[in-house]
Amino acid sequence: MKVLVTGGAGYIGSILVPKLLEKGAKVTVLDNFFYNQNSLLDVCYHPRLKVVRADAREYRPMASLIKGQDFIIPLACLVGAPICDKFPQEARSINLDAIKLILKLRSSRQKIIFPNTNSGYGIGKSGIYCTEETPLRPISLYGKLKVEAEKTLLRAGNVITLRLATVFGISPRMRLDLLVNDFVYKALNDGYVVLFEADFKRNYIHVGDVARAFIHCMDNFEKMKNEPYNVGLSDANLSKLELCGEIKKQIPKFTFVVSPIGRDPDQRNYIVSNEKIEKTGFKPQISLRDGISELIKGYQIIRRHDFTNL
């Protein structure tokens, strides 16, 4: 099995690529190493790994690398609302135009598994779970580009899209700008956090389970193809206030204050059903509690707050 992973040295790719190699796949990673990361050094010994320093928007390297691949996993992306708002043209070219380039270059037999975000649900209705049938109403440029990319892919066919919950956990290409990762870091190093609109809810998923979800889709592609799937922890539809409560269970000194004024720039607020992918046999293995414990240990190593996407 041959797999091309664009952005394969990123936060998710750094966990996924070693798992693909363990599975016996021949893996080609294309990455421009924008963040100067060295996250795949531990698997460079592997004879079935090929690493290409290039940009997923470039026609020539993409045309060459796509040939002969069984699966294409396009992880290359400007991830998150802040960086997309700061660099809107780059965001469109990477998050959408590069996906259209893949569709132009691939054969109809080549399979794509695409990571969307469940932030496309935008602002949900209180007490009502967002399913894959719920209308997508993204409120950020990041969400809008990912939703448009998903629609384009599903129209093309031979595709699975994964609407990922907010990801957390340790990765060789670490990110501290994700909500759980950020709050645990602040709990340990600052001792407190101020919450704006603390009742806003979202769903969460460990980065290791995201990698397992991709492999699950590869193993079950024919019965799952041409559909979107929510991927998250079904017991972790939590508000920011509830998330802080979970962190405080393991970091008792942590103090969090709810501000009566102020507006969170991220206005997402929804709860999500993950029943559809669970019915295919996929179940996450890492709980939020265990992920917080992992982060606490990891932050004994990470001391500098320079692992962000912006």
N, C-alpha and C positions, 0 to 999 in steps of 0.2 A: 504494500500500500504506500502510495506516494502522496505527501501532504505539503502544500505550500502555505506558510503562515506569514502574512505580512504584519509588520509590527511585532514580530515574534520575540523581541528582546524587551518588551514592555511589561507592565505590571501583571497582566494575565498570561501573556505569552511565556514569560520566564518560568511559570508554573506548568503551563500546558505542554511546552516543547519537550521537557524531560519525560513527561508522562507518555507522550506519543512515541518517543524513542523506546521507552520501556515496553510499550505495546508491540514493538517490532516494526514501526513505520519508518520509511525513509523520509526525512523531514528537511525541507528547504526553508530557511528563514530569510526574509527580506526585511531589512530595518535600516533607517538612516541614522540611528543612534543619536537622535536629536538631544537627548538628555545626558550624553556621554556616559551611559551606563555600561557596566561590564558584566551584566547579569547572566550570560550564557557561558562564561568561562569554564564552569564546572562540567559542562557536557561537550566541550570542544574536542575532547579525545574521541568522541563517538564516530565511528566510520560511516554511520547512516545520517549524519548531520552535515548540512551544507549551509554556510552563512554568507549572505551577499549584502554588502553595504550599498544600498541604493534607496531610491524614493519610490513609493508605491504609485506615484503619479506619473512616473517616467515610462513612456511607451516601450522603449527598446528592452530594458531589463525585464519588464513585466511580460512582454510578448515571449521572450526567451524562456522565462521561468515557468510560465503557466503550462507550456507544452508538456504533455505526458503526466500531469498531476491527476490523481484521483479525486482529491479533496482540496478545496481552497478555503482557508479560514482568514478573512480579512480583518485583522485586529488593528491595523494601522489607522490611527484616528487622533484628532485633537479631542481629548476626553474632558467633558465637564463644561458647564455654562460659562464660568469666568474666562477661560482661555479662548473659547469660541467668540465671546463678546469682544475680547481684546483683539483678536485676529480673525475677523469674519471672512475675509476673502480666502485666507489659508484654510479656514475651517471648511468652507464649501468645497474647495478643491480636494482636500484630503478625505473628508467625511462623506462626500457625495460623488464628486467627479471621479475619484479613484475607483469607486465601486462600479460606476458606469463603464470605466475602462476595463475592469475585469470581465464584465458581461460582454463587452465587445470582443475580447480576446479569447474567452473560453469556448470550448465546444459544448454543445447541449448535453453531452454525456457527463461532463465534469460537474461535481457536486460542490455546493457552497453551503457553509454554515456560518451565519452572520450574527455578530453580537449587537443587538439593539439594546435600548435602555427602557425600563418601564417608566422612566420619567415622561415618556410620551403621553401617559394618562393625565398629566397636568394636575388639575384640581378635581378630585373625585367627590362623590356624594357621601355624606356622613353615614357610616355604618354599612355601606354597600361595597362589596368587593369588586375590584376591576378584574374582569376576565378578558380573554383574548377577543371576545366579541364587543367589549366596551369601546365606544368611539375614542379615537386618539385625538387629544387636544393639547399638544405640547405648548409650553409657554416660554421656552428658551430657544435661542438659535440652535444650540446643541441638540435639543430634543426634536426640533423641526427637521433638521438635516438627517438625523438618524431615522425618523419616521418616513421621510421621503425616500431614503435609501432602501428601507425595508419594503415599501410598496413597490419600488422599481424591481427589486429582486424577486419578490413573490409573483409579480406579473411574468417575469422571465422563466420561472419554474426551475425544478431540480434544486431546490433551496430549502433550508430550514432557518428560521430566524428565532433567536433567543432574546426575549425581553428581560434583561438582567436587572435584578434588584440592586440596591446600593451595595457595592462589594466592600469587604473588609478582610483583614488578615495580613500576615507577613508574606512578602515576596522579595526575591533577590533584586528586582527593580521596584523598590519600595515607594509608596505614595502615602504622604501624611495629610493630603487634602481631602481624603474621603471621610465621611462623617464619623464613623466608629473609630477609625484610625486616629483622626484628629482629636476627638474627645478623650480617648484613652491617653494620648500623648499629653494633652493639656492637664488631665487629671493627675498624671505622674509628675509633670515638670512645673506646672503653674499652681496646681492644687484647686483650681476653680474654673468655671466657665459661666458666662452670662448668656442666657437663652432668650432669643426673640421668637415670638409666636411658637411657644414651646409645645403647643398641642398639635402641631403639624405632624402628620404621620407619613411613614414610608416603610418599605420592606427591605430586608437585608439578606446577604448571601456571602459565604466565605469564598475567597479566591480559589481555594482548592476544589470546592464543589463546582465552581464555574468550569474549571478545567475538566472535571468529571462529566459535566453536562455535555460538553463538546464531544467527548469520547462516546458517551451514551448515544448521542445523535448519529455519530459515525456508525456505531454498531447496529442501530435501528433505523437507518436512513429511509429505507423503502416504505416502512409503515408510518413514518413521521413526516415525510417530505411535503413541501409546499404549504406548510402551516407555521404560524408563530406560536411560541410557547413562553409563558412567564416562568422565570427561574428565580426562586427565592425560598427562604425559610418560612414555612406556613405558620410557625409559632412566633415569628418575629415581625409582625406588623405593628411597629411601635412608634409612639410619638418621641420627640426629642427629650421630653421630660422623662418618659419611661426608659429610654435608652440610658440616660444619666443614672437613673435608679439602678439599672443592671450593672453599670460600671462601678457605682459606689459599693455594691456588695463585695467587690474584690479590692477596691481602693477606698477604705473607710474615710480617709482624710479628704476625699473629694467633696468640694462644695459647689453647688450650682444654684444660680439665682435667676429667677424668671423676671425679665424686665417688663414693666407694664406699658412701656412705650418702645418704639423702634420697629423696624420692618426687616424681616429676613429677606435678603436678595433672592434666595431660592424659595419660590412660592409653591413648590410641589406639596401636595397634601392628598394622600390616597392610601387605601389598603388594597392588597392584591391577593387574588386566588392563584395558587400554583397547582391546582388539582389536575389540570390537563396534562402536564408533563409527568406528574406523579402517577397517573393512570397508565403511562407507558412503561413504568417500572423504575423511574428515576427517583431517588430519595437522597437529599443532602445528608452528609455524614458528620459535619462539623457544626455544632451549636454556636449561638452567639456567646454563650458563657465561655465555651472553650476557646473561641476566637479572642475574647477579651483577655483570657489567661495567656494565650500565645503572644498577644501584643505586649502585655506587661513584661514578659521575658525578653521579647525582641527589643524593647526600648531600653533595656540595660546595655544593649550594643549600640543602638542608634542614639546619638546625642545631639545631632545637628538638625535643625528644622529646614532642611534643604531638599526634601524629597516630595516635591509637589509638581503639578502640571502647569503652574503659573507662578 
